[in-house]
């Protein structure tokens, strides 16, 4: 019996303690929910000033660098590479000879064409003299026929001979023209053994990016020898999504950074914007033109391009910690300095820049609550602990706002 009595007393004590603890929790929760009512204990909060000034919508895009211009130097004829006059990273002038092929076979072809030309000239001279003789013979026979000395058959024979020599003369002229063309072709092919780097537009000086052959190798026509690029200016390529696409325009400035030069910034501007989006990524290609006089930036480098898409010169801004949700509304709690009490103000959010947010609404001035919003409602009494308050704006400043 004594044991049962002790258990009953212990159980009663447990029930009483549980009730007291539950009541205390309930009272605390109820007080929190009804915070801000008339006579409620002031809630401790932290506050910050509402700012006014310029704010920028800035986006940073990842991308890569590409050469503004790039082409491959290749010979127009086959042959053995006797000499390469440039190598990787060497500068190249417009029209410079960068490689020479073995030209022995092509020199021989030029000599053969010259000999054929000489033969064609001799044949033409022979045909020309034969035509002159046949013309004189025809003229004499025609005179004799008028006098009745030469017969009609003799005249026909002289005429036929003259026509044959005339045809032979025309053939000789055509053969001479063909021989001259053959010599010109042989000279051109000989000139192809000296491979030059030629391009149109851009700067007169570029750089060798790659070398594909070594001296002594035999290459076919159009086989790549060297890759030559233009590095100043250089092109940056980024890809943008649909939400940012409409805010981009040619000529907009961009600030670029790269891991190759930590802490340094490079200036560029938007040059071209693709009129189509890639179906796989739903992004559009945007090209930036970047001055690169010192040629520190190289094709293939990873870049980050920061572009200001929009600027609001006179925006109302609050810390992002001040933004809260109440009853499916986005807003902020302003500080009524007379109370001080909390005042709920619905807002629309604009541009975010760092830890600041542009807010659009009515009567946004003074100070805003940044910590403790869960303890207050519209009209709640608040207290601002020492060290948790921004200085209250002066009345004159408030009236200007």
C-alpha positions in Angstrom: 0.0 0.0 0.0 2.8 2.4 0.8 4.4 1.7 -2.5 1.2 2.4 -4.3 0.8 5.7 -2.4 4.3 6.8 -3.3 3.7 6.0 -7.0 0.4 8.0 -6.9 2.2 11.0 -5.4 5.0 10.9 -7.9 2.5 10.6 -10.8 0.6 13.6 -9.5 3.8 15.7 -9.3 4.7 14.7 -12.9 1.2 15.8 -14.1 1.4 19.1 -12.3 4.9 19.9 -13.7 3.9 18.9 -17.2 0.8 21.2 -17.0 2.9 24.2 -15.8 5.5 23.7 -18.5 2.8 23.4 -21.2 1.1 26.5 -19.9 4.3 28.5 -20.0 5.0 27.3 -23.6 1.4 28.1 -24.7 1.6 31.6 -23.1 4.9 32.3 -24.9 3.5 31.2 -28.2 0.3 33.1 -27.8 2.2 36.2 -26.8 4.4 35.9 -29.9 1.4 35.5 -32.2 -0.4 38.5 -30.7 2.8 40.6 -30.7 2.0 44.1 -31.7 -1.4 44.4 -30.1 -2.1 47.3 -27.8 -0.2 47.0 -24.6 2.0 44.2 -25.9 5.6 44.1 -24.7 7.9 45.9 -27.3 9.7 43.5 -29.5 13.5 43.9 -29.9 14.5 44.5 -33.5 17.4 45.7 -35.6 17.0 48.4 -38.2 18.8 50.0 -41.1 18.3 53.2 -43.1 16.3 53.3 -46.3 18.7 54.5 -49.0 18.1 56.5 -52.2 20.4 56.6 -55.2 21.5 54.8 -58.3 21.3 51.0 -58.6 22.5 48.8 -61.4 21.2 45.5 -62.8 24.5 43.7 -63.4 25.0 40.2 -64.7 28.1 38.1 -64.9 28.4 35.6 -67.7 31.0 32.9 -68.2 32.7 32.5 -71.6 35.9 32.0 -73.5 38.2 33.9 -75.7 38.6 33.4 -79.4 40.9 34.8 -82.0 39.3 37.7 -84.0 40.6 36.1 -87.2 42.2 32.8 -87.9 43.4 31.0 -91.0 45.6 28.1 -92.0 48.5 28.6 -94.3 48.8 25.8 -96.9 50.8 25.4 -100.1 49.0 25.3 -103.5 51.5 22.7 -104.8 53.0 19.5 -103.4 56.7 19.2 -102.5 59.2 18.8 -99.7 59.5 21.5 -97.1 63.0 22.9 -97.4 62.6 25.8 -94.9 60.1 27.2 -92.3 60.9 30.8 -91.6 58.6 31.2 -88.6 57.5 29.1 -85.6 54.9 29.2 -82.8 54.3 32.6 -81.3 56.4 34.4 -84.0 54.9 37.5 -85.6 54.0 37.5 -89.2 53.7 40.4 -91.6 51.0 40.5 -94.3 52.5 38.9 -97.4 55.6 37.4 -95.7 57.2 34.2 -97.0 56.7 31.7 -94.2 57.8 28.5 -95.9 59.8 27.3 -99.0 59.3 24.1 -100.9 61.8 22.2 -103.0 61.5 24.0 -106.4 63.8 21.8 -108.6 60.9 20.2 -110.5 59.1 23.5 -111.0 62.3 25.2 -112.3 62.6 22.4 -114.8 59.0 22.9 -115.9 59.7 26.6 -116.4 62.7 25.7 -118.6 60.6 23.3 -120.6 57.9 25.9 -121.1 60.5 28.4 -122.3 61.8 26.0 -124.9 58.3 25.3 -126.1 57.8 29.0 -126.4 60.9 29.4 -128.5 59.7 26.6 -130.8 56.3 28.2 -131.1 57.9 31.5 -132.0 60.1 29.9 -134.7 57.0 28.1 -136.1 55.2 31.3 -136.2 58.0 33.1 -138.0 58.2 30.2 -140.5 54.4 30.3 -141.1 54.5 34.1 -141.5 57.2 33.9 -144.2 55.4 31.1 -146.0 52.2 33.2 -146.0 54.1 36.2 -147.4 55.5 34.0 -150.3 52.1 32.5 -151.0 50.5 36.0 -151.1 53.0 37.2 -153.6 52.6 34.1 -155.7 48.8 34.5 -155.7 49.2 38.2 -156.7 51.5 37.3 -159.7 49.2 34.5 -160.9 46.2 36.8 -160.7 48.0 39.4 -162.9 49.0 36.8 -165.4 45.5 35.5 -165.6 44.2 39.0 -166.5 46.7 39.1 -169.4 45.6 35.6 -170.5 49.0 34.0 -169.7 48.1 32.0 -166.6 45.3 29.5 -166.7 42.4 29.3 -164.3 43.8 26.1 -162.8 47.0 27.8 -162.0 45.1 30.6 -160.2 43.1 28.1 -158.2 46.3 26.3 -157.2 48.0 29.5 -156.0 44.8 30.5 -154.1 44.7 27.1 -152.3 48.3 27.4 -151.4 47.8 30.9 -150.0 44.8 29.7 -147.9 46.8 26.8 -146.5 49.6 29.0 -145.5 47.1 31.5 -143.9 45.7 28.6 -141.9 49.1 27.5 -140.9 49.9 31.0 -139.8 46.8 31.1 -137.5 47.7 27.8 -136.0 51.3 29.0 -135.3 49.9 32.1 -133.6 47.6 29.9 -131.4 50.5 27.7 -130.5 52.5 30.7 -129.5 49.7 31.9 -127.3 49.5 28.4 -125.7 53.2 28.3 -125.1 53.2 31.7 -123.5 50.3 30.6 -121.2 52.2 27.4 -120.4 55.3 29.4 -119.4 53.2 31.8 -117.3 51.6 28.8 -115.6 55.0 27.2 -114.9 56.2 30.5 -113.4 53.1 30.7 -111.2 53.6 27.1 -110.0 57.2 27.9 -109.3 56.2 30.9 -107.2 53.9 28.7 -105.2 57.0 27.0 -103.8 57.4 30.1 -101.7 54.4 30.0 -99.4 53.2 33.4 -98.2 50.8 34.4 -95.4 48.2 36.7 -97.0 45.0 38.0 -95.6 42.5 40.8 -96.1 41.4 43.4 -93.6 42.5 43.6 -89.9 46.0 44.4 -88.8 49.1 44.0 -90.9 50.7 41.8 -88.3 49.5 38.6 -86.8 50.9 35.7 -84.8 51.7 32.0 -85.5 49.4 29.9 -83.3 50.3 26.3 -84.4 52.8 24.6 -86.6 51.7 21.3 -88.3 54.9 20.2 -90.2 58.6 20.1 -89.8 61.4 20.9 -92.3 62.1 18.0 -94.6 58.5 16.6 -94.7 56.8 16.1 -98.0 53.4 17.7 -98.1 50.5 17.6 -100.6 48.8 20.6 -102.0 46.5 22.3 -99.5 48.0 20.4 -96.6 48.1 22.7 -93.5 51.5 24.1 -92.6 50.8 26.9 -90.0 47.8 28.4 -88.2 47.9 32.2 -88.0 45.7 34.3 -85.7 45.0 37.9 -84.9 45.2 38.7 -81.2 44.5 42.4 -81.1 41.7 42.9 -80.7 40.5 39.6 -79.4 37.0 38.2 -79.2 35.1 37.1 -76.1 32.2 34.7 -76.5 29.5 34.4 -73.9 26.0 32.7 -74.0 23.0 34.4 -72.5 19.5 33.1 -71.5 16.2 34.5 -72.7 15.6 36.6 -69.6 18.8 38.7 -70.2 18.8 38.7 -74.0 16.4 41.6 -74.3 18.6 43.8 -72.2 21.7 43.4 -74.3 22.6 45.8 -77.1 25.6 46.2 -79.4 28.0 48.8 -77.9 27.3 48.0 -74.2 30.4 47.9 -72.1 31.7 44.9 -70.3 34.3 44.3 -67.6 36.2 41.0 -67.9 38.3 39.0 -65.6 40.3 35.8 -66.1 42.0 33.4 -63.8 45.3 34.0 -65.7 45.5 37.5 -64.2 43.8 37.5 -60.8 42.6 40.9 -59.6 42.9 42.5 -63.0 40.1 43.8 -65.1 39.9 44.2 -68.9 37.5 46.4 -70.8 35.4 45.3 -73.7 32.1 46.0 -75.5 29.4 43.9 -77.1 30.0 43.6 -80.8 27.5 41.1 -82.2 24.4 39.4 -80.8 23.2 36.2 -82.5 19.6 36.5 -83.8 18.8 32.8 -82.9 19.0 30.6 -79.8 20.6 27.2 -79.6 17.8 24.6 -79.3 19.8 22.4 -76.9 20.7 25.1 -74.4 18.1 27.9 -75.1 20.9 30.4 -75.1 22.2 32.9 -77.7 25.8 33.6 -78.6 27.1 37.1 -77.8 30.5 38.3 -79.0 32.6 40.9 -77.3 35.4 42.9 -78.8 38.3 43.4 -76.4 41.4 45.6 -77.0 44.5 43.5 -76.5 47.4 45.7 -77.5 49.9 43.9 -75.2 48.5 40.5 -76.3 48.2 39.2 -72.8 44.8 37.6 -73.5 45.0 34.4 -75.5 42.4 32.4 -77.4 41.0 29.6 -75.2 41.2 31.4 -71.9 38.2 31.2 -69.6 36.6 34.6 -68.9 33.9 36.2 -66.7 32.1 39.1 -68.3 30.2 41.5 -66.2 27.6 43.7 -68.1 25.3 46.4 -66.7 22.0 45.5 -68.2 19.9 48.3 -66.6 20.5 51.4 -64.4 17.9 53.2 -62.2 19.4 56.6 -61.3 17.0 57.4 -58.4 15.9 54.1 -56.7 14.7 53.5 -53.1 16.8 50.7 -51.6 16.7 48.6 -48.5 18.9 45.7 -47.2 17.8 42.4 -48.5 17.3 41.2 -44.9 14.4 43.7 -44.7 12.3 41.9 -47.2 9.6 39.7 -45.6 6.3 37.9 -46.5 3.0 38.5 -44.7 -0.4 37.1 -45.9 1.1 36.2 -49.4 2.3 39.8 -49.7 5.9 40.9 -50.1 6.8 44.0 -48.0 8.9 45.6 -45.4 8.3 46.9 -41.8 9.1 50.6 -41.5 9.9 52.3 -38.2 7.5 54.9 -37.0 9.8 57.1 -35.0 7.0 58.5 -32.8 6.3 55.1 -31.1 8.5 53.6 -32.0 6.2 51.1 -33.7 6.4 48.9 -36.8 4.5 50.0 -40.0 3.8 47.3 -42.7 4.4 48.5 -46.2 3.7 46.3 -49.3 6.4 46.7 -51.9 7.4 45.4 -55.3 10.9 44.2 -55.8 13.2 45.7 -58.4 16.9 45.4 -59.1 19.1 43.5 -56.6 22.7 44.7 -56.3 24.8 42.9 -53.7 22.9 43.0 -50.4 20.6 45.9 -51.4 17.3 45.6 -53.1 15.3 48.2 -55.0 11.8 48.5 -53.6 8.8 50.2 -55.2 5.9 51.4 -53.0 4.4 54.3 -51.0 5.8 56.1 -48.0 9.2 54.4 -48.0 11.5 56.5 -45.9 13.4 56.6 -42.7 14.4 53.2 -41.2 13.4 49.7 -41.9 13.4 46.6 -39.7 16.1 44.0 -40.8 15.9 41.6 -37.9 13.0 40.6 -35.7 10.2 40.9 -38.3 8.7 37.6 -37.0 8.0 39.3 -33.6 6.0 42.2 -35.0 2.9 43.1 -37.0 1.6 46.4 -38.3 1.4 48.8 -35.4 3.6 46.6 -33.0 5.6 48.4 -30.4 9.3 47.8 -30.9 12.5 48.5 -29.1 15.9 49.0 -30.7 18.7 47.6 -28.6 21.9 49.6 -28.4 24.1 48.6 -31.3 21.2 47.4 -33.4 20.1 50.7 -34.7 21.0 52.9 -37.6 20.8 56.6 -36.8 17.3 58.0 -37.2 17.0 60.4 -40.1 16.5 64.1 -39.2 13.0 65.5 -39.7 14.2 67.8 -42.6 15.7 64.8 -44.4 12.5 62.8 -43.9 10.3 65.7 -45.2 12.4 65.8 -48.4 11.7 62.1 -48.9 
